[in-house]
Amino acid sequence: MSYDLKIRQEASQEFANAFVWYEEQQQGLGAIFETSVKRKLNQICKNPYHYKAEYNQFHQALTEKFPFLIVYTIDENLKQVLIIAIFHTSRNPNKKFRK
């Protein structure tokens, strides 16, 4: 069973900013980044408990080829995955668990 996906506005903005930055570095690189993130989001929705939970409720999944961590929670009642952050791993790790 696949879970529904909901992305917080802040996480969506982080994703958009990263996409633009990669695209500015090299044309087409943003699209590769987008594909990597979307692939990981699909994997999360198919099996959200596959990735380890930190701090009781926050799960983390690392993207392939890019240093980004997808931080999310699971609402079992709604069968929904809520993306909290799409977080560059070089940033302050305390900021990835903001609500």
N, CA, C and O atoms as a printed pandas DataFrame, in Angstrom:
     atom_number atom_name residue_name chain_id  residue_number  x_coord  y_coord  z_coord
0              1         N          MET        A               1    0.828   -1.188    0.000
1              2        CA          MET        A               1    0.000    0.000    0.000
2              3         C          MET        A               1    0.869    1.246    0.000
3              4         O          MET        A               1    1.827    1.344    0.766
4              5         N          SER        A               2    0.539    2.170   -0.839
5              6        CA          SER        A               2    1.297    3.404   -0.944
6              7         C          SER        A               2    0.639    4.501   -0.106
7              8         O          SER        A               2   -0.586    4.612   -0.067
8              9         N          TYR        A               3    1.453    5.297    0.553
9             10        CA          TYR        A               3    0.968    6.402    1.370
10            11         C          TYR        A               3    0.855    7.656    0.500
11            12         O          TYR        A               3    1.581    7.817   -0.481
12            13         N          ASP        A               4   -0.069    8.534    0.882
13            14        CA          ASP        A               4   -0.184    9.824    0.206
14            15         C          ASP        A               4    0.991   10.697    0.611
15            16         O          ASP        A               4    1.581   10.508    1.675
16            17         N          LEU        A               5    1.325   11.651   -0.242
17            18        CA          LEU        A               5    2.462   12.533   -0.009
18            19         C          LEU        A               5    1.978   13.959    0.172
19            20         O          LEU        A               5    1.184   14.473   -0.617
20            21         N          LYS        A               6    2.474   14.585    1.228
21            22        CA          LYS        A               6    2.220   16.003    1.459
22            23         C          LYS        A               6    3.561   16.652    1.751
23            24         O          LYS        A               6    4.346   16.143    2.551
24            25         N          ILE        A               7    3.820   17.776    1.101
25            26        CA          ILE        A               7    5.104   18.467    1.258
26            27         C          ILE        A               7    4.846   19.839    1.865
27            28         O          ILE        A               7    4.072   20.629    1.324
28            29         N          ARG        A               8    5.493   20.116    2.980
29            30        CA          ARG        A               8    5.365   21.444    3.595
30            31         C          ARG        A               8    5.914   22.495    2.646
31            32         O          ARG        A               8    6.810   22.221    1.848
32            33         N          GLN        A               9    5.374   23.687    2.740
33            34        CA          GLN        A               9    5.785   24.781    1.873
34            35         C          GLN        A               9    7.282   25.062    2.002
35            36         O          GLN        A               9    7.951   25.332    1.004
36            37         N          GLU        A              10    7.803   24.999    3.209
37            38        CA          GLU        A              10    9.229   25.253    3.430
38            39         C          GLU        A              10   10.094   24.219    2.713
39            40         O          GLU        A              10   11.123   24.561    2.130
40            41         N          ALA        A              11    9.677   22.966    2.760
41            42        CA          ALA        A              11   10.422   21.904    2.078
42            43         C          ALA        A              11   10.345   22.086    0.569
43            44         O          ALA        A              11   11.327   21.867   -0.140
44            45         N          SER        A              12    9.189   22.482    0.087
45            46        CA          SER        A              12    9.021   22.739   -1.340
46            47         C          SER        A              12    9.932   23.877   -1.789
47            48         O          SER        A              12   10.522   23.820   -2.868
48            49         N          GLN        A              13   10.043   24.902   -0.962
49            50        CA          GLN        A              13   10.917   26.036   -1.291
50            51         C          GLN        A              13   12.383   25.621   -1.280
51            52         O          GLN        A              13   13.156   26.043   -2.139
52            53         N          GLU        A              14   12.771   24.788   -0.302
53            54        CA          GLU        A              14   14.147   24.275   -0.265
54            55         C          GLU        A              14   14.465   23.509   -1.546
55            56         O          GLU        A              14   15.537   23.665   -2.129
56            57         N          PHE        A              15   13.514   22.681   -1.971
57            58        CA          PHE        A              15   13.690   21.909   -3.192
58            59         C          PHE        A              15   13.836   22.831   -4.401
59            60         O          PHE        A              15   14.730   22.641   -5.226
60            61         N          ALA        A              16   12.960   23.828   -4.505
61            62        CA          ALA        A              16   12.992   24.765   -5.639
62            63         C          ALA        A              16   14.309   25.536   -5.671
63            64         O          ALA        A              16   14.891   25.726   -6.739
64            65         N          ASN        A              17   14.778   25.980   -4.511
65            66        CA          ASN        A              17   16.049   26.713   -4.458
66            67         C          ASN        A              17   17.216   25.833   -4.894
67            68         O          ASN        A              17   18.100   26.282   -5.623
68            69         N          ALA        A              18   17.214   24.593   -4.451
69            70        CA          ALA        A              18   18.289   23.673   -4.836
70            71         C          ALA        A              18   18.234   23.383   -6.332
71            72         O          ALA        A              18   19.269   23.330   -6.997
72            73         N          PHE        A              19   17.031   23.195   -6.856
73            74        CA          PHE        A              19   16.870   22.954   -8.292
74            75         C          PHE        A              19   17.482   24.102   -9.096
75            76         O          PHE        A              19   18.254   23.877  -10.027
76            77         N          VAL        A              20   17.132   25.318   -8.730
77            78        CA          VAL        A              20   17.652   26.498   -9.444
78            79         C          VAL        A              20   19.169   26.556   -9.328
79            80         O          VAL        A              20   19.853   26.823  -10.316
80            81         N          TRP        A              21   19.705   26.309   -8.132
81            82        CA          TRP        A              21   21.152   26.368   -7.946
82            83         C          TRP        A              21   21.859   25.341   -8.832
83            84         O          TRP        A              21   22.839   25.675   -9.499
84            85         N          TYR        A              22   21.376   24.099   -8.847
85            86        CA          TYR        A              22   22.003   23.072   -9.688
86            87         C          TYR        A              22   21.880   23.417  -11.165
87            88         O          TYR        A              22   22.810   23.180  -11.935
88            89         N          GLU        A              23   20.762   23.964  -11.562
89            90        CA          GLU        A              23   20.562   24.323  -12.969
90            91         C          GLU        A              23   21.511   25.453  -13.378
91            92         O          GLU        A              23   21.985   25.489  -14.514
92            93         N          GLU        A              24   21.787   26.380  -12.447
93            94        CA          GLU        A              24   22.736   27.461  -12.720
94            95         C          GLU        A              24   24.164   26.929  -12.847
95            96         O          GLU        A              24   24.972   27.491  -13.586
96            97         N          GLN        A              25   24.472   25.854  -12.134
97            98        CA          GLN        A              25   25.813   25.274  -12.195
98            99         C          GLN        A              25   26.062   24.596  -13.535
99           100         O          GLN        A              25   27.145   24.697  -14.111
100          101         N          GLN        A              26   25.036   23.904  -14.018
101          102        CA          GLN        A              26   25.149   23.197  -15.291
102          103         C          GLN        A              26   23.746   22.920  -15.812
103          104         O          GLN        A              26   22.907   22.356  -15.109
104          105         N          GLN        A              27   23.508   23.317  -17.034
105          106        CA          GLN        A              27   22.191   23.102  -17.619
106          107         C          GLN        A              27   21.859   21.606  -17.629
107          108         O          GLN        A              27   22.665   20.787  -18.071
108          109         N          GLY        A              28   20.681   21.265  -17.143
109          110        CA          GLY        A              28   20.252   19.873  -17.070
110          111         C          GLY        A              28   20.513   19.218  -15.729
111          112         O          GLY        A              28   19.905   18.196  -15.410
112          113         N          LEU        A              29   21.417   19.794  -14.932
113          114        CA          LEU        A              29   21.733   19.207  -13.629
114          115         C          LEU        A              29   20.557   19.344  -12.663
115          116         O          LEU        A              29   20.345   18.478  -11.814
116          117         N          GLY        A              30   19.800   20.423  -12.791
117          118        CA          GLY        A              30   18.606   20.598  -11.971
118          119         C          GLY        A              30   17.594   19.493  -12.226
119          120         O          GLY        A              30   16.964   18.989  -11.296
120          121         N          ALA        A              31   17.441   19.120  -13.491
121          122        CA          ALA        A              31   16.505   18.044  -13.842
122          123         C          ALA        A              31   16.967   16.708  -13.268
123          124         O          ALA        A              31   16.144   15.902  -12.834
124          125         N          ILE        A              32   18.262   16.472  -13.265
125          126        CA          ILE        A              32   18.799   15.234  -12.675
126          127         C          ILE        A              32   18.543   15.233  -11.167
127          128         O          ILE        A              32   18.171   14.208  -10.595
128          129         N          PHE        A              33   18.746   16.386  -10.530
129          130        CA          PHE        A              33   18.448   16.526   -9.103
130          131         C          PHE        A              33   16.971   16.254   -8.835
131          132         O          PHE        A              33   16.629   15.522   -7.906
132          133         N          GLU        A              34   16.106   16.838   -9.641
133          134        CA          GLU        A              34   14.663   16.645   -9.484
134          135         C          GLU        A              34   14.281   15.170   -9.594
135          136         O          GLU        A              34   13.483   14.672   -8.800
136          137         N          THR        A              35   14.842   14.485  -10.560
137          138        CA          THR        A              35   14.573   13.058  -10.747
138          139         C          THR        A              35   15.024   12.258   -9.528
139          140         O          THR        A              35   14.329   11.342   -9.088
140          141         N          SER        A              36   16.189   12.607   -8.985
141          142        CA          SER        A              36   16.717   11.911   -7.812
142          143         C          SER        A              36   15.793   12.086   -6.608
143          144         O          SER        A              36   15.508   11.127   -5.891
144          145         N          VAL        A              37   15.333   13.304   -6.395
145          146        CA          VAL        A              37   14.449   13.569   -5.254
146          147         C          VAL        A              37   13.105   12.875   -5.450
147          148         O          VAL        A              37   12.586   12.259   -4.519
148          149         N          LYS        A              38   12.544   12.969   -6.635
149          150        CA          LYS        A              38   11.246   12.343   -6.890
150          151         C          LYS        A              38   11.319   10.821   -6.752
151          152         O          LYS        A              38   10.383   10.194   -6.255
152          153         N          ARG        A              39   12.414   10.240   -7.185
153          154        CA          ARG        A              39   12.593    8.792   -7.042
154          155         C          ARG        A              39   12.596    8.404   -5.562
155          156         O          ARG        A              39   11.970    7.422   -5.166
156          157         N          LYS        A              40   13.311    9.192   -4.750
157          158        CA          LYS        A              40   13.366    8.900   -3.312
158          159         C          LYS        A              40   12.002    9.117   -2.665
159          160         O          LYS        A              40   11.609    8.345   -1.790
160          161         N          LEU        A              41   11.270   10.158   -3.081
161          162        CA          LEU        A              41    9.928   10.392   -2.543
162          163         C          LEU        A              41    8.997    9.227   -2.862
163          164         O          LEU        A              41    8.192    8.830   -2.020
164          165         N          ASN        A              42    9.098    8.683   -4.056
165          166        CA          ASN        A              42    8.291    7.515   -4.427
166          167         C          ASN        A              42    8.632    6.314   -3.550
167          168         O          ASN        A              42    7.741    5.588   -3.108
168          169         N          GLN        A              43    9.923    6.108   -3.300
169          170        CA          GLN        A              43   10.344    5.003   -2.437
170          171         C          GLN        A              43    9.809    5.190   -1.017
171          172         O          GLN        A              43    9.367    4.233   -0.381
172          173         N          ILE        A              44    9.853    6.415   -0.535
173          174        CA          ILE        A              44    9.350    6.718    0.805
174          175         C          ILE        A              44    7.858    6.404    0.889
175          176         O          ILE        A              44    7.408    5.777    1.848
176          177         N          CYS        A              45    7.093    6.836   -0.109
177          178        CA          CYS        A              45    5.646    6.611   -0.089
178          179         C          CYS        A              45    5.297    5.132   -0.166
179          180         O          CYS        A              45    4.294    4.706    0.407
180          181         N          LYS        A              46    6.094    4.356   -0.854
181          182        CA          LYS        A              46    5.828    2.920   -0.956
182          183         C          LYS        A              46    6.160    2.182    0.330
183          184         O          LYS        A              46    5.476    1.223    0.686
184          185         N          ASN        A              47    7.203    2.616    1.032
185          186        CA          ASN        A              47    7.624    1.934    2.246
186          187         C          ASN        A              47    8.226    2.949    3.222
187          188         O          ASN        A              47    9.444    2.982    3.395
188          189         N          PRO        A              48    7.395    3.776    3.861
189          190        CA          PRO        A              48    7.918    4.857    4.694
190          191         C          PRO        A              48    8.680    4.398    5.934
191          192         O          PRO        A              48    9.501    5.151    6.458
192          193         N          TYR        A              49    8.430    3.191    6.410
193          194        CA          TYR        A              49    9.128    2.708    7.598
194          195         C          TYR        A              49   10.492    2.099    7.277
195          196         O          TYR        A              49   11.207    1.672    8.184
196          197         N          HIS        A              50   10.848    2.057    6.026
197          198        CA          HIS        A              50   12.159    1.524    5.631
198          199         C          HIS        A              50   13.292    2.384    6.184
199          200         O          HIS        A              50   14.363    1.875    6.516
200          201         N          TYR        A              51   13.050    3.686    6.280
201          202        CA          TYR        A              51   14.090    4.611    6.716
202          203         C          TYR        A              51   13.964    4.877    8.214
203          204         O          TYR        A              51   12.865    5.045    8.743
204          205         N          LYS        A              52   15.095    4.911    8.870
205          206        CA          LYS        A              52   15.193    5.011   10.315
206          207         C          LYS        A              52   14.547    6.301   10.849
207          208         O          LYS        A              52   14.642    7.363   10.233
208          209         N          ALA        A              53   13.900    6.180   11.992
209          210        CA          ALA        A              53   13.323    7.340   12.671
210          211         C          ALA        A              53   14.348    7.932   13.636
211          212         O          ALA        A              53   15.041    7.204   14.346
212          213         N          GLU        A              54   14.435    9.245   13.651
213          214        CA          GLU        A              54   15.294    9.977   14.579
214          215         C          GLU        A              54   14.397   10.801   15.487
215          216         O          GLU        A              54   13.336   11.259   15.064
216          217         N          TYR        A              55   14.802   10.988   16.693
217          218        CA          TYR        A              55   14.045   11.818   17.624
218          219         C          TYR        A              55   12.577   11.414   17.671
219          220         O          TYR        A              55   11.691   12.269   17.658
220          221         N          ASN        A              56   12.326   10.136   17.726
221          222        CA          ASN        A              56   11.012    9.507   17.906
222          223         C          ASN        A              56   10.108    9.514   16.682
223          224         O          ASN        A              56    9.421    8.522   16.438
224          225         N          GLN        A              57   10.080   10.572   15.915
225          226        CA          GLN        A              57    9.096   10.620   14.845
226          227         C          GLN        A              57    9.645   11.011   13.487
227          228         O          GLN        A              57    8.984   10.771   12.476
228          229         N          PHE        A              58   10.809   11.595   13.425
229          230        CA          PHE        A              58   11.339   12.091   12.162
230          231         C          PHE        A              58   12.163   11.017   11.457
231          232         O          PHE        A              58   13.170   10.545   11.985
232          233         N          HIS        A              59   11.728   10.645   10.279
233          234        CA          HIS        A              59   12.464    9.692    9.459
234          235         C          HIS        A              59   13.342   10.472    8.491
235          236         O          HIS        A              59   13.039   11.612    8.138
236          237         N          GLN        A              60   14.447    9.835    8.061
237          238        CA          GLN        A              60   15.381   10.505    7.163
238          239         C          GLN        A              60   15.788    9.561    6.039
239          240         O          GLN        A              60   16.101    8.392    6.263
240          241         N          ALA        A              61   15.774   10.102    4.820
241          242        CA          ALA        A              61   16.203    9.324    3.662
242          243         C          ALA        A              61   17.164   10.181    2.844
243          244         O          ALA        A              61   16.839   11.311    2.479
244          245         N          LEU        A              62   18.321    9.653    2.566
245          246        CA          LEU        A              62   19.339   10.354    1.792
246          247         C          LEU        A              62   19.108   10.122    0.299
247          248         O          LEU        A              62   18.879    8.991   -0.130
248          249         N          THR        A              63   19.168   11.194   -0.489
249          250        CA          THR        A              63   19.007   11.048   -1.929
250          251         C          THR        A              63   20.266   10.434   -2.534
251          252         O          THR        A              63   21.346   10.479   -1.946
252          253         N          GLU        A              64   20.100    9.868   -3.706
253          254        CA          GLU        A              64   21.245    9.305   -4.420
254          255         C          GLU        A              64   21.906   10.403   -5.246
255          256         O          GLU        A              64   21.218   11.235   -5.837
256          257         N          LYS        A              65   23.213   10.408   -5.288
257          258        CA          LYS        A              65   24.035   11.307   -6.106
258          259         C          LYS        A              65   24.069   12.755   -5.628
259          260         O          LYS        A              65   24.928   13.514   -6.077
260          261         N          PHE        A              66   23.174   13.167   -4.739
261          262        CA          PHE        A              66   23.136   14.540   -4.255
262          263         C          PHE        A              66   23.115   14.517   -2.730
263          264         O          PHE        A              66   22.495   13.638   -2.131
264          265         N          PRO        A              67   23.793   15.482   -2.098
265          266        CA          PRO        A              67   23.891   15.477   -0.632
266          267         C          PRO        A              67   22.661   16.091    0.042
267          268         O          PRO        A              67   22.773   17.082    0.764
268          269         N          PHE        A              68   21.501   15.502   -0.196
269          270        CA          PHE        A              68   20.259   16.006    0.381
270          271         C          PHE        A              68   19.574   14.920    1.181
271          272         O          PHE        A              68   19.524   13.754    0.789
272          273         N          LEU        A              69   19.052   15.345    2.313
273          274        CA          LEU        A              69   18.345   14.470    3.221
274          275         C          LEU        A              69   16.877   14.873    3.197
275          276         O          LEU        A              69   16.547   16.051    3.335
276          277         N          ILE        A              70   16.007   13.899    3.022
277          278        CA          ILE        A              70   14.570   14.148    3.067
278          279         C          ILE        A              70   14.101   13.749    4.462
279          280         O          ILE        A              70   14.228   12.594    4.866
280          281         N          VAL        A              71   13.565   14.713    5.182
281          282        CA          VAL        A              71   13.090   14.499    6.547
282          283         C          VAL        A              71   11.567   14.471    6.504
283          284         O          VAL        A              71   10.939   15.356    5.922
284          285         N          TYR        A              72   10.975   13.445    7.125
285          286        CA          TYR        A              72    9.530   13.304    7.042
286          287         C          TYR        A              72    8.957   12.625    8.275
287          288         O          TYR        A              72    9.667   11.991    9.056
288          289         N          THR        A              73    7.641   12.783    8.422
289          290        CA          THR        A              73    6.892   12.081    9.452
290          291         C          THR        A              73    5.817   11.245    8.766
291          292         O          THR        A              73    5.496   11.452    7.596
292          293         N          ILE        A              74    5.276   10.306    9.513
293          294        CA          ILE        A              74    4.241    9.416    8.981
294          295         C          ILE        A              74    2.988    9.575    9.834
295          296         O          ILE        A              74    3.035    9.472   11.060
296          297         N          ASP        A              75    1.876    9.827    9.168
297          298        CA          ASP        A              75    0.573    9.851    9.850
298          299         C          ASP        A              75   -0.139    8.560    9.473
299          300         O          ASP        A              75   -0.671    8.429    8.371
300          301         N          GLU        A              76   -0.144    7.627   10.384
301          302        CA          GLU        A              76   -0.711    6.300   10.127
302          303         C          GLU        A              76   -2.230    6.373    9.953
303          304         O          GLU        A              76   -2.800    5.606    9.176
304          305         N          ASN        A              77   -2.881    7.282   10.664
305          306        CA          ASN        A              77   -4.339    7.424   10.553
306          307         C          ASN        A              77   -4.751    7.876    9.158
307          308         O          ASN        A              77   -5.727    7.370    8.602
308          309         N          LEU        A              78   -4.017    8.818    8.595
309          310        CA          LEU        A              78   -4.330    9.335    7.262
310          311         C          LEU        A              78   -3.614    8.574    6.147
311          312         O          LEU        A              78   -3.875    8.801    4.966
312          313         N          LYS        A              79   -2.706    7.666    6.531
313          314        CA          LYS        A              79   -1.859    6.962    5.550
314          315         C          LYS        A              79   -1.144    7.997    4.687
315          316         O          LYS        A              79   -1.199    7.973    3.458
316          317         N          GLN        A              80   -0.463    8.917    5.400
317          318        CA          GLN        A              80    0.160   10.052    4.723
318          319         C          GLN        A              80    1.592   10.246    5.209
319          320         O          GLN        A              80    1.895   10.070    6.389
320          321         N          VAL        A              81    2.461   10.612    4.276
321          322        CA          VAL        A              81    3.827   10.995    4.571
322          323         C          VAL        A              81    3.895   12.509    4.433
323          324         O          VAL        A              81    3.498   13.063    3.408
324          325         N          LEU        A              82    4.401   13.180    5.473
325          326        CA          LEU        A              82    4.561   14.629    5.445
326          327         C          LEU        A              82    6.043   14.957    5.357
327          328         O          LEU        A              82    6.813   14.641    6.264
328          329         N          ILE        A              83    6.435   15.587    4.268
329          330        CA          ILE        A              83    7.834   15.985    4.086
330          331         C          ILE        A              83    8.059   17.280    4.857
331          332         O          ILE        A              83    7.436   18.304    4.577
332          333         N          ILE        A              84    8.952   17.215    5.825
333          334        CA          ILE        A              84    9.266   18.350    6.679
334          335         C          ILE        A              84   10.361   19.208    6.056
335          336         O          ILE        A              84   10.290   20.436    6.097
336          337         N          ALA        A              85   11.375   18.563    5.478
337          338        CA          ALA        A              85   12.511   19.290    4.913
338          339         C          ALA        A              85   13.167   18.473    3.816
339          340         O          ALA        A              85   13.174   17.242    3.849
340          341         N          ILE        A              86   13.713   19.178    2.853
341          342        CA          ILE        A              86   14.616   18.605    1.849
342          343         C          ILE        A              86   15.901   19.381    2.076
343          344         O          ILE        A              86   16.067   20.500    1.590
344          345         N          PHE        A              87   16.793   18.772    2.815
345          346        CA          PHE        A              87   17.839   19.453    3.550
346          347         C          PHE        A              87   19.232   19.125    3.020
347          348         O          PHE        A              87   19.601   17.954    2.944
348          349         N          HIS        A              88   20.008   20.143    2.652
349          350        CA          HIS        A              88   21.391   19.914    2.220
350          351         C          HIS        A              88   22.206   19.484    3.434
351          352         O          HIS        A              88   22.149   20.134    4.478
352          353         N          THR        A              89   22.946   18.421    3.310
353          354        CA          THR        A              89   23.643   17.827    4.450
354          355         C          THR        A              89   24.772   18.690    5.008
355          356         O          THR        A              89   25.268   18.403    6.098
356          357         N          SER        A              90   25.193   19.735    4.298
357          358        CA          SER        A              90   26.252   20.589    4.826
358          359         C          SER        A              90   25.710   21.670    5.764
359          360         O          SER        A              90   26.484   22.371    6.417
360          361         N          ARG        A              91   24.398   21.804    5.832
361          362        CA          ARG        A              91   23.798   22.826    6.696
362          363         C          ARG        A              91   23.755   22.364    8.149
363          364         O          ARG        A              91   23.990   21.192    8.444
364          365         N          ASN        A              92   23.459   23.278    9.037
365          366        CA          ASN        A              92   23.359   22.991   10.467
366          367         C          ASN        A              92   22.290   21.903   10.684
367          368         O          ASN        A              92   21.122   22.130   10.368
368          369         N          PRO        A              93   22.656   20.753   11.205
369          370        CA          PRO        A              93   21.693   19.654   11.352
370          371         C          PRO        A              93   20.556   19.958   12.322
371          372         O          PRO        A              93   19.513   19.308   12.252
372          373         N          ASN        A              94   20.723   20.919   13.219
373          374        CA          ASN        A              94   19.635   21.264   14.137
374          375         C          ASN        A              94   18.453   21.894   13.420
375          376         O          ASN        A              94   17.337   21.856   13.937
376          377         N          LYS        A              95   18.663   22.465   12.257
377          378        CA          LYS        A              95   17.597   23.135   11.531
378          379         C          LYS        A              95   16.709   22.171   10.764
379          380         O          LYS        A              95   15.633   22.568   10.318
380          381         N          LYS        A              96   17.115   20.934   10.594
381          382        CA          LYS        A              96   16.323   20.010    9.775
382          383         C          LYS        A              96   15.086   19.506   10.499
383          384         O          LYS        A              96   14.172   18.993    9.855
384          385         N          PHE        A              97   15.029   19.636   11.827
385          386        CA          PHE        A              97   13.886   19.123   12.570
386          387         C          PHE        A              97   12.941   20.236   13.015
387          388         O          PHE        A              97   12.236   20.081   14.012
388          389         N          ARG        A              98   12.915   21.323   12.311
389          390        CA          ARG        A              98   12.004   22.405   12.688
390          391         C          ARG        A              98   10.574   22.034   12.338
391          392         O          ARG        A              98   10.331   21.240   11.429
392          393         N          LYS        A              99    9.645   22.606   13.054
393          394        CA          LYS        A              99    8.218   22.333   12.794
394          395         C          LYS        A              99    7.566   23.559   12.216
395          396         O          LYS        A              99    6.369   23.543   11.927
